[in-house]
Amino acid sequence: MKYFIFACFLLISSAAFADCTLYVPQNCAYKGSSLSTSGDKSPGYVVEYDCQQPDGMIVKYMDWDFSITKYFGLGRFSVPRKTIFKEWKKDSIELSC
């Protein structure tokens, strides 16, 4: 039992201090974003990113990322404290934690 508690502590502490990187499309003006733990029964995070393209069209991108701590029901404790936005050449987003 003590090994299980220790393993849970390691998972939470390593995830809680980890930074996430969100790769976003180039030439897209930032309008807003959100990161959700997506409820108790889902083992992942949902991220939404809103941006305005050069032609004026506003696009909402979404991505989902699996979390082992969420799988064990400890997602609220392991939510990343910081998300770094980096541009890339694809027309999509990708969350990397």
Secondary structure as GFF3:
##gff-version 3
##sequence-region A 1 97
A	DSSP	alpha_helix	2	16	.	.	.	ID=ss1
A	DSSP	beta_strand	19	25	.	.	.	ID=ss2
A	DSSP	beta_strand	29	36	.	.	.	ID=ss3
A	DSSP	beta_strand	44	52	.	.	.	ID=ss4
A	DSSP	beta_strand	58	66	.	.	.	ID=ss5
A	DSSP	alpha_helix	68	71	.	.	.	ID=ss6
A	DSSP	three_ten_helix	75	77	.	.	.	ID=ss7
A	DSSP	beta_strand	82	88	.	.	.	ID=ss8
A	DSSP	beta_strand	94	96	.	.	.	ID=ss9
###
